[in-house]
Amino acid sequence: MSRSHEATIPAARGFSSSSGGGLKTSTPASLELLYAAAAASDPFEGIASAMSFTKHLLMHNCDVWTPDWYNPTQDPQLGTTIMAVEYDGGVVLAADSRTSTGTYVANRVSDKITAVAPPYIYCARSGSAADTQMLADTVRRYVTALALETQRPATVRTAAALFRELIYQNKSRLTAGVICAGWDPLNGGQVYSITLGGTLVRQPFSIGGSGSTYIYGYCDASYRKGMNREACIAFCQQAASLAMARDGSSGGVLRMVCIEESGAQRLLFTEDQLPRGWQG
């Protein structure tokens, strides 16, 4: 090939370099040799080195073949459908289970409903998988420390306010939309929505993620005040299944958590258990 580039990357374990600390290669490069050489030293480090090398070549516009779906410069995203609904005595949270990296489905059965102060406070996560996992872990640490110091559990409002503070103070660095919901003795079941910019709003029901854009009309028309637990579960089933059917970044199974004074109960609905709308 007439066009050739040279790229230098830091030497990885298992490689020798004549240039004193860098591996020089001309493109098009054979990634098979890179994988094999690195894996001979350490299989896991070999994979990481090869991915780092590929990322370097792509960032410098070098001619290296990669699958259409592979984009090592893009973080895993929770292209998502999440929602939560209050009822008299508790709340229901629901989320799909698809985690994507670009157009590639990285995980079909991820759990986007994370315990913050089990069994009474949970959050549903949308946005960057790494950002929202870090947020949930940080808030869990704070509310655990608060409970130890005050000798009483943190309230749902407190946990939601912590999410809001962390997201607002880092809104230029994070991609995180969170629904924080749960039950406490002061206010019963509560649902709080925390947006990408750090706005905190309590709502009787909340939807979020890329799939939510498909179901705003359905939710506005179908939600009824005073719904009981079973009605809220059915409402979440129908709304989430409609979003999962239309949104390419939502899918997999539907996970739910029902939280009330007696504790939390997890529910799982596979694809064949979800409503299919006009498709029957």
N, C-alpha and C positions, 0 to 999 in steps of 0.2 A: 504494500500500500504506500502511495507516495507521501501522504501526510503523516508525520510522526511527531509525537510529543514526548517529552521526558518529565517524569514526576518523581519527586523525592518524598518519602514518608519515613517517619521514625522507625528504626530497626526494631523488629519484634523478636522475641526469644525463638531460637530455631533458625534464624537467618544470619548470614554473614554479610558484611558490607565492606567493600573496598574503598568507599568514600568517607569512612570514619563516622558512622552513625546514621546513615540513611540507605534505604534500598532504592536503587535507581532502576527504572524500567521504561521501556519504550512501548507505546501503544500501537496497535491493539495488544493487550496483555492477556496472558493465560492465567485466569484465576485458579484453574485446577492445580497448577504448580504451587501457587501460594497456599491454597488450602492444604495440600499434601505435605508441604514442608513444615508449615506451622503445626499441623495436627500430629506430625511425628514427634514433636516435643510435648505438646499439651493439646488434646482435642478441643477443649473449651476455649483456650486462648487462641488456638488456630482459627476457630470460627470468628472470634472477636477481631483478630488481626485482619482476616480476609474482608470482613464487613467494613472495618476502618479503611482499609486500602481501597475498596470499591467506592466508599463515600468520598475519599480524597480524589480519585480519578474523575468522578462525576462532577465534583465541585470545580475542577479545573478543566472541564469540557474535554476530557480525554475520551478516546474511542474504546469503550469497554462495553461488552454486551451484558445486559441485565434483563430479567423478565419485565414485561410491561407493568406488572403490579408492584414491582419492588422499588421503593423510594427510601433509601436509608437516611435521607435528610429530614424525613417527616416522622414526628413522634406518634405513638399509638393514640388514637382518639376514641372517646366514647360517643361517637355519633349515635344518638340515643333517643329513647322515649322513656321519660320518667314522669311519675305523677304521685300525688298523695291526696287523700280525702279525709276530712274530719267527720266523725259521727258521734252520736251521744254516747260517751263513755270511752272513746278511743279514736284511733286513726288507722288507715290502710295506706301503705306505700306499695308502689308497683314499678317495675322496670324490666325492660327487655334485657338480652344478654349478649349482644353483639359488640365486640371491640374491633375497630378497623384501623388499618394503616394505609391511608390513601383509599384505593379501591380493593385492597386485599383485606379479607376478614382474618384478623390475627387470633381471635378467640371467639368461638361460637357460644360459649356457656359461661361467660364471666358474670360475677356477682357485683352489681352496681349499687346494691343496698347494703350499707356498711353500718355496723353498730358503733355508736358514739359513747353511750352510757347504757350498756345492756342491763336489764331487758326493756328499758323504757324510752330511750332516745336513739333514733336511727337517722341516717341521711341517705338520700338518693343522689348519685353523682352524674354529672354530664360535663363534657369538655375534654381536657387532656387527662388521660388516665393517670399519669404521673403526678400532675398537679393536684387532682382531687384525692388521690390516695394519701399524699403528703398532708393535705388539709385535714382529712378525717383523722389521721394519726395524731396530728398536732392538737386538734380540738379534744380528742379522747384523752390525751395526756393532761391537758389543762383541767377538764371537768373531773378527772380522777383525782388530781391534786386538790381541787376545790372541795370535793366531797370528803377527802381525808381531813382537811383543815377545819371545815365547818361541821363535820359529823352529820351531814344530811346530803341527800342526792341533789345534784344540780338540776335546775328547771330546764324545760325545753327552750324557753326564751333565752336563758343564759348561753346554752350551747349554740343557738342560732346567732346570737350577738357575737360570739367568738368567731364563727364562720364569717360573719359580715365584716368584722374588724380585719381579719387576715386577708380577705379578698379585696376590700377597699384599699388597704394600705399597700397592696401589691398588684393593683389592677392592671398596671402596665406590664407585669411579668407573668401573670397567671392567666390561664384559660380555664375557668372553673365556674360552672353554674350548679348550685346545690339546693336541694329541698331538704330541710331539716324538720322532722316531725316526731311526735311521741306523746307520752302521757305523763302528767305529774299531778300531785294532790291539789295544787293551787288552782290550775285552770283546766284540768282534764285533758282531752285530746286537742292537740294544736298542730297546725301546719304552717311553716314559715318558708317563704321563697327568698333565696339570696341570688341576685342576678350577677352577670359577669362583671359589672361595675361596682358591686358591693351594696346595692340597695336591698334592704330587709323589709319584707312585707308579710304580715299574717293574712292568710286567705282561707276560706272554707274548703277550697280545693286548689291545687296548683299543678300545672303541667310544665314540662321543660324538655330540652334537647331538640335535636333536628326533627324528630318525628312529631313534635307537638304542633308544628305549623299546619299539619294535615287535619288536626282534630279540635281546633279551637271552637269551630262552629258546632260540632257534635257535642262537646262538653258543655257549652253555654246552653244548648237546647235540652240536654238530657239531665243535667244536675238538678237535684231537688233538695231543698233544705229538709232536715229531719230524717234522712235516709238511715236505715240501720246497718249493721255490719254486713249482712248478706247482700243488701242492695249496693253498698259501696264496693264490695268485691266484684259484683256483676258489672257495675259501672266501669271499674278499672279494666276488667277483662275486655269489655266491648271497645272501650276507647283505645287501649294499648294495641289490641289486635288490628284495629283499623289503621293506626299509625305504622305498625310493623309491616302491614301489607303494602303501603304506599311509599314508605321511606326506605331507600336502599341502604342506609346506614343503621337501620334498626332491624332486629330479627332475633332468631334463636328461640329460646324458651321465655316464658313470662314468670318472673319471680315476684312474690308479694310477701309483705310482713304486716301482720295485724297486731297492733299494740293497744293494750288496755290495762286496767289496774292489776289484773291477774298475771300479766307478763306479755311476752311476744310469741307469736306463732308464725312460722314460715310456711308459705304455700308455693307450690311449683306447678305450672301448667305447661305441658308440652304443646307442640304445634297442632297436633290432632285434637287437643282439648280446648282450643281457642275458637271463638266465633269466626265464621268466614264471610259474614255479610251476604251480599247477593250471590256469592259463589256457592252458598249452601254448606 
